[in-house]
Amino acid sequence: MNSFRKLTSLHRVFPRLSATATQQIQPLRLSSHFTYHPDTVPESEGETARINLFQAVNQALDTALRTDDSAVIFGEDVGFGGVFRCTVDLQDRYGKDRVFNTPLCEQGIAGFAIGVAVGGATAIAEMQFADYIFPAFDQIVNEAAKYRYRSGNIFNCGKLTIRAPCGAVGHGALYHSQSPEAYFAHTPGLKIVVPRGPIKAKGLLLSCIRDNNPCLFLEPKVLYRAAVEMVPTKEYTLPLSSADILDEGEDVTLLGWGTQVHVLREVAQLARQELNVSCEVIDLVTILPWDRQTVFESVKKTGRLLVAHEAPITNGFGAEIAAAVQKECFLHLEAPIERVCGFDTPFPHIFEPFYLPDKWRCLSAIKKLVKY
């Protein structure tokens, strides 16, 4: 309720907005809450091309279809390229029997994907938005994740990958902005991966598709076009369950994934400029199973941890990280762990800028950490 009051109290401050005032606020609502920090690759990686995240996803899917005759892609509208164009041209290249549309039934998509994988093929399913993955929750959690365990490893659906666009996009509101990773992170048997940009997306998605466990690949939709990098044109994979230290630091560890990584990188710069505080920025990359060792070693060095994610704070995955760090790094901590997350409300529309864990909320948390 407190979070709800914080958001709705703005109605009392601005009960009626004139047309001029509304126009003045509009740029704030539509402006990006982060500055994108592109990755680079060494020249030894060979030829590169300037592409965005959805094109990187498309390249990974193309590679999967080209190198694995059993691979099939299906979901709502994927035949013509999907609403975000991630599957564009794939049906023309590989045919309607390998890239095809499904009915608008997420439970059916997941159930069909499990059957395809159990039958020995490589199943790549798309949920049009992560917000609509919940009708498939039973199939993913009770069937896909447990198939190997319940059969004593006689059967499995490991060749199953489910892609889903997730997170804030600036105008998605409550049904097109959610980050559902924590719901699934409570489920042994799944792998959950969130890329921060095109280079990571191409390699991580191909790793998920070739992994022998069912994987959820959550793609921050705001990065589909905003994230542009020089991506290797060759086929490559990247390791799962391996966090990336993007910026080394001595005073505070900043931990996030997906879009939030770029917020934290900007926060680290602000902290150095305004507070003379050195921050170590880590991209967790894989939510489940997560890279505990990298996080623990960083926190033992800095003595302080800030975890930030867009999902609501209560029972968000940041809570699991905080609990694990508290247990393993307790004697090294110089301050209580800070979490900067979405509020415990449905994802708002016009109040999105106030809901998101932006750089100013994160910087405020860093001040609390260093002054404790």
C-alpha positions as CSV (number, residue, x, y, z in Angstrom):
1,M,0.0,0.0,0.0
2,N,2.8,2.4,0.8
3,S,4.2,2.0,-2.8
4,F,0.7,2.5,-4.2
5,R,0.3,5.7,-2.2
6,K,3.7,7.0,-3.4
7,L,2.5,6.7,-7.0
8,T,-1.1,7.8,-6.6
9,S,-0.2,10.8,-4.5
10,L,0.9,12.5,-7.7
11,H,-2.7,12.8,-8.6
12,R,-3.3,15.0,-5.6
13,V,-0.2,17.2,-6.5
14,F,-1.4,17.5,-10.1
15,P,-5.2,17.1,-10.0
16,R,-5.7,18.8,-13.3
17,L,-3.0,19.4,-15.9
18,S,-3.4,21.9,-18.7
19,A,-2.6,21.0,-22.2
20,T,0.6,22.9,-22.0
21,A,1.7,21.2,-18.8
22,T,0.9,17.8,-20.3
23,Q,3.1,18.6,-23.3
24,Q,5.9,19.6,-20.9
25,I,5.7,16.3,-19.0
26,Q,5.4,14.2,-22.1
27,P,9.2,14.1,-22.9
28,L,9.9,12.8,-19.4
29,R,7.4,9.9,-19.8
30,L,8.7,9.0,-23.2
31,S,12.4,9.5,-22.5
32,S,14.7,6.5,-21.9
33,H,15.6,5.8,-18.3
34,F,19.0,4.5,-19.3
35,T,22.0,5.2,-21.5
36,Y,23.1,2.2,-23.5
37,H,26.7,1.1,-23.0
38,P,27.7,-1.1,-26.0
39,D,30.0,-4.1,-25.6
40,T,32.9,-4.7,-27.9
41,V,34.8,-7.7,-29.1
42,P,38.6,-8.1,-29.9
43,E,39.7,-8.0,-33.5
44,S,40.7,-11.7,-33.1
45,E,36.9,-12.5,-33.2
46,G,37.0,-11.8,-36.9
47,E,34.5,-10.0,-39.1
48,T,31.8,-8.0,-37.4
49,A,28.6,-6.3,-38.5
50,R,26.6,-3.4,-36.9
51,I,23.3,-4.9,-35.8
52,N,20.8,-4.4,-33.0
53,L,19.5,-6.9,-30.5
54,F,16.5,-8.3,-32.5
55,Q,18.8,-8.8,-35.5
56,A,21.3,-10.7,-33.2
57,V,18.4,-12.9,-32.1
58,N,17.4,-13.5,-35.7
59,Q,21.0,-14.5,-36.5
60,A,21.1,-17.0,-33.7
61,L,17.8,-18.5,-34.7
62,D,19.0,-18.7,-38.3
63,T,22.2,-20.5,-37.2
64,A,20.1,-23.0,-35.1
65,L,17.9,-23.8,-38.1
66,R,20.8,-24.1,-40.5
67,T,22.9,-26.4,-38.3
68,D,20.2,-28.6,-36.8
69,D,17.7,-30.1,-39.2
70,S,15.4,-31.1,-36.3
71,A,15.1,-27.5,-35.1
72,V,11.7,-25.8,-35.4
73,I,10.4,-22.4,-34.4
74,F,6.8,-21.6,-33.5
75,G,4.7,-19.1,-31.8
76,E,2.1,-16.4,-32.4
77,D,2.9,-14.5,-35.6
78,V,6.4,-15.9,-36.0
79,G,5.7,-16.9,-39.6
80,F,5.8,-13.3,-40.8
81,G,8.6,-12.3,-38.5
82,G,6.9,-11.6,-35.2
83,V,5.8,-8.3,-33.7
84,F,9.4,-7.5,-32.9
85,R,10.8,-8.9,-36.2
86,C,13.0,-11.5,-34.5
87,T,12.0,-14.3,-36.9
88,V,11.8,-12.2,-40.0
89,D,12.6,-14.1,-43.3
90,L,13.2,-17.4,-41.5
91,Q,10.0,-19.0,-42.8
92,D,11.0,-18.0,-46.4
93,R,14.5,-19.7,-45.9
94,Y,13.4,-22.8,-44.1
95,G,9.8,-23.4,-45.0
96,K,6.5,-23.4,-43.2
97,D,7.1,-26.9,-41.6
98,R,10.0,-25.5,-39.6
99,V,8.9,-21.9,-38.9
100,F,5.1,-21.6,-38.3
101,N,2.4,-19.8,-36.5
102,T,0.4,-21.2,-33.6
103,P,-3.0,-20.3,-32.2
104,L,-3.1,-17.6,-29.5
105,C,-2.8,-20.2,-26.7
106,E,0.4,-20.0,-24.5
107,Q,-0.5,-23.1,-22.7
108,G,-0.7,-24.9,-26.0
109,I,2.5,-23.4,-27.3
110,A,4.4,-24.7,-24.2
111,G,2.7,-28.1,-24.2
112,F,3.5,-28.5,-27.9
113,A,7.1,-27.4,-27.3
114,I,7.5,-30.1,-24.6
115,G,6.2,-32.8,-26.9
116,V,8.5,-31.7,-29.8
117,A,11.5,-31.8,-27.4
118,V,10.5,-35.2,-25.9
119,G,10.2,-36.5,-29.5
120,G,13.9,-35.7,-30.1
121,A,13.7,-32.5,-32.0
122,T,14.9,-29.0,-31.0
123,A,12.0,-26.9,-30.0
124,I,12.3,-23.0,-30.0
125,A,9.0,-21.5,-28.8
126,E,8.2,-17.8,-28.7
127,M,5.8,-16.2,-26.2
128,Q,4.8,-12.9,-27.8
129,F,5.2,-11.1,-24.5
130,A,6.6,-12.4,-21.2
131,D,3.4,-11.0,-19.5
132,Y,1.4,-13.7,-21.3
133,I,3.6,-16.6,-20.3
134,F,1.5,-17.2,-17.2
135,P,-1.2,-19.4,-18.9
136,A,1.8,-21.7,-19.8
137,F,3.1,-21.7,-16.2
138,D,1.8,-25.2,-15.4
139,Q,3.3,-26.7,-18.5
140,I,6.7,-25.0,-17.9
141,V,7.0,-25.6,-14.2
142,N,5.2,-28.9,-13.7
143,E,6.1,-30.6,-17.0
144,A,9.1,-29.2,-18.7
145,A,11.2,-28.6,-15.5
146,K,10.3,-32.0,-14.0
147,Y,10.3,-34.3,-17.0
148,R,13.8,-35.6,-16.6
149,Y,13.5,-36.0,-12.8
150,R,10.2,-37.8,-12.8
151,S,11.4,-40.3,-15.3
152,G,14.7,-41.0,-13.6
153,N,16.5,-39.5,-16.6
154,I,14.9,-42.0,-19.0
155,F,13.1,-39.2,-20.8
156,N,13.8,-35.5,-21.0
157,C,12.7,-32.3,-22.9
158,G,16.1,-30.7,-22.6
159,K,16.1,-29.5,-26.2
160,L,13.5,-26.8,-25.4
161,T,14.0,-23.1,-25.4
162,I,11.2,-20.6,-24.8
163,R,11.9,-17.0,-25.8
164,A,9.9,-14.1,-24.4
165,P,10.2,-10.2,-24.6
166,C,10.2,-8.8,-21.2
167,G,10.6,-5.6,-19.2
168,A,9.8,-1.9,-19.5
169,V,9.5,-0.3,-22.9
170,G,8.2,3.2,-22.1
171,H,4.6,2.7,-22.9
172,G,3.8,-1.0,-22.2
173,A,1.8,-0.4,-19.0
174,L,0.7,-3.3,-16.8
175,Y,0.3,-6.0,-19.5
176,H,3.4,-5.4,-21.7
177,S,6.1,-4.5,-19.2
178,Q,6.5,-7.2,-16.6
179,S,9.7,-9.1,-15.6
180,P,8.6,-12.6,-14.5
181,E,12.1,-14.1,-13.9
182,A,11.5,-14.6,-10.1
183,Y,8.4,-16.7,-10.7
184,F,10.4,-19.3,-12.6
185,A,13.6,-19.0,-10.6
186,H,11.8,-20.9,-7.8
187,T,11.8,-24.0,-10.1
188,P,14.6,-26.5,-10.2
189,G,15.1,-27.9,-13.7
190,L,15.0,-24.7,-15.6
191,K,17.7,-22.3,-16.9
192,I,16.9,-18.6,-17.1
193,V,19.0,-16.2,-19.1
194,V,18.7,-12.4,-19.8
195,P,21.0,-10.7,-22.3
196,R,22.1,-7.1,-22.0
197,G,22.9,-6.5,-25.7
198,P,23.3,-8.0,-29.2
199,I,26.7,-9.6,-28.7
200,K,25.5,-11.5,-25.6
201,A,22.1,-12.2,-27.1
202,K,23.4,-14.0,-30.1
203,G,25.9,-16.2,-28.2
204,L,23.7,-16.9,-25.2
205,L,20.6,-17.8,-27.2
206,L,22.5,-20.3,-29.3
207,S,23.9,-21.8,-26.0
208,C,20.4,-22.1,-24.6
209,I,19.1,-23.8,-27.8
210,R,22.0,-26.3,-27.7
211,D,21.8,-26.9,-23.9
212,N,20.4,-30.1,-22.6
213,N,18.0,-28.4,-20.2
214,P,14.8,-26.4,-20.8
215,C,15.7,-22.8,-21.0
216,L,13.8,-19.5,-20.6
217,F,15.4,-16.7,-22.7
218,L,14.0,-13.4,-21.6
219,E,14.8,-10.5,-24.0
220,P,14.5,-6.9,-22.7
221,K,12.2,-5.5,-25.4
222,V,13.4,-1.9,-25.0
223,L,16.8,-3.1,-26.2
224,Y,15.6,-4.7,-29.5
225,R,16.4,-1.5,-31.4
226,A,18.1,0.7,-28.8
227,A,21.0,-1.8,-28.4
228,V,23.4,-1.7,-31.3
229,E,26.8,-3.3,-31.4
230,M,29.5,-4.6,-33.7
231,V,28.6,-8.3,-33.5
232,P,30.8,-11.1,-34.9
233,T,29.2,-12.5,-38.0
234,K,30.5,-16.0,-37.3
235,E,28.7,-18.7,-35.3
236,Y,29.6,-18.6,-31.6
237,T,28.2,-19.5,-28.2
238,L,28.7,-17.9,-24.7
239,P,28.8,-19.7,-21.4
240,L,25.7,-19.9,-19.3
241,S,25.8,-19.4,-15.5
242,S,28.8,-17.1,-15.8
243,A,28.4,-13.5,-14.6
244,D,30.4,-10.7,-16.2
245,I,32.3,-8.1,-14.3
246,L,31.9,-5.0,-16.6
247,D,33.6,-2.4,-14.5
248,E,36.0,-3.1,-11.6
249,G,35.7,-1.2,-8.4
250,E,36.6,-1.2,-4.7
251,D,33.8,0.3,-2.6
252,V,30.4,-1.0,-3.8
253,T,29.2,-3.9,-5.9
254,L,26.4,-3.1,-8.3
255,L,24.5,-6.2,-9.5
256,G,21.8,-6.3,-12.2
257,W,20.8,-8.0,-15.4
258,G,19.3,-7.1,-18.8
259,T,18.5,-3.4,-19.2
260,Q,19.3,-2.6,-15.6
261,V,23.0,-3.3,-16.3
262,H,23.1,-0.1,-18.4
263,V,21.5,1.9,-15.6
264,L,24.1,0.6,-13.1
265,R,27.0,1.4,-15.4
266,E,25.8,5.0,-15.6
267,V,25.3,5.0,-11.8
268,A,28.9,3.9,-11.3
269,Q,30.1,6.8,-13.3
270,L,27.9,9.2,-11.3
271,A,29.1,7.7,-8.0
272,R,32.8,8.3,-9.0
273,Q,32.2,11.8,-10.2
274,E,29.9,13.0,-7.4
275,L,30.8,10.8,-4.4
276,N,34.4,9.7,-5.3
277,V,33.1,6.1,-4.8
278,S,34.5,3.2,-6.9
279,C,31.8,0.8,-8.0
280,E,32.1,-2.7,-9.4
281,V,29.4,-3.4,-11.9
282,I,28.3,-7.1,-12.5
283,D,25.9,-8.4,-15.1
284,L,24.5,-11.6,-13.6
285,V,23.5,-12.9,-17.1
286,T,22.0,-16.1,-15.9
287,I,19.3,-16.0,-13.2
288,L,19.2,-19.7,-12.7
289,P,21.6,-21.3,-11.9
290,W,23.3,-18.0,-11.0
291,D,27.0,-17.4,-10.6
292,R,27.4,-17.2,-6.9
293,Q,31.2,-17.3,-6.8
294,T,31.7,-14.2,-8.9
295,V,29.2,-12.2,-6.8
296,F,30.5,-13.5,-3.4
297,E,34.1,-12.6,-4.4
298,S,33.1,-9.1,-5.4
299,V,31.1,-8.4,-2.2
300,K,34.0,-9.7,-0.1
301,K,36.2,-7.2,-1.8
302,T,33.9,-4.2,-1.7
303,G,32.0,-4.9,1.5
304,R,28.8,-3.4,0.1
305,L,26.1,-4.7,-2.4
306,L,23.3,-3.0,-4.3
307,V,21.0,-5.3,-6.3
308,A,18.6,-3.6,-8.8
309,H,15.9,-5.0,-11.0
310,E,12.6,-3.8,-12.6
311,A,10.4,-6.5,-11.0
312,P,8.6,-5.7,-7.8
313,I,10.9,-5.7,-4.7
314,T,8.9,-8.3,-2.7
315,N,10.2,-11.8,-3.5
316,G,12.1,-10.4,-6.5
317,F,15.2,-12.4,-7.4
318,G,17.2,-9.7,-5.6
319,A,15.9,-11.1,-2.3
320,E,17.4,-14.5,-3.0
321,I,20.8,-12.9,-3.9
322,A,20.7,-10.7,-0.7
323,A,20.0,-13.8,1.4
324,A,22.8,-15.8,-0.1
325,V,25.3,-12.9,0.1
326,Q,24.3,-12.3,3.8
327,K,25.0,-15.9,4.6
328,E,28.3,-16.3,2.7
329,C,29.7,-12.7,3.1
330,F,28.3,-11.6,6.5
331,L,31.7,-10.9,8.1
332,H,32.8,-8.9,5.1
333,L,29.8,-6.6,4.9
334,E,30.2,-2.9,5.9
335,A,26.5,-2.1,5.4
336,P,23.1,-3.8,5.0
337,I,22.5,-4.9,1.4
338,E,20.4,-2.5,-0.6
339,R,17.8,-3.5,-3.2
340,V,16.5,-0.9,-5.7
341,C,13.6,-2.4,-7.6
342,G,10.1,-1.8,-8.9
343,F,7.4,-1.0,-6.4
344,D,4.8,-3.5,-5.1
345,T,2.2,-2.3,-7.6
346,P,1.1,-3.3,-11.0
347,F,3.4,-1.8,-13.6
348,P,2.1,1.7,-14.2
349,H,1.7,3.5,-17.5
350,I,2.1,7.3,-17.0
351,F,4.0,6.8,-13.8
352,E,6.6,4.4,-15.3
353,P,9.5,6.9,-14.8
354,F,8.7,7.0,-11.1
355,Y,8.3,3.2,-10.9
356,L,11.6,2.2,-12.5
357,P,14.8,1.7,-10.5
358,D,16.5,4.6,-12.3
359,K,20.0,6.0,-11.8
360,W,18.8,8.5,-9.2
361,R,17.2,5.9,-7.0
362,C,20.3,3.8,-7.3
363,L,22.7,6.7,-6.6
364,S,20.7,7.4,-3.5
365,A,21.1,3.8,-2.3
366,I,24.9,4.1,-2.9
367,K,25.0,7.1,-0.6
368,K,23.2,5.1,2.1
369,L,25.7,2.3,1.7
370,V,28.8,4.4,2.0
371,K,27.5,6.5,4.8
372,Y,26.3,3.6,7.0
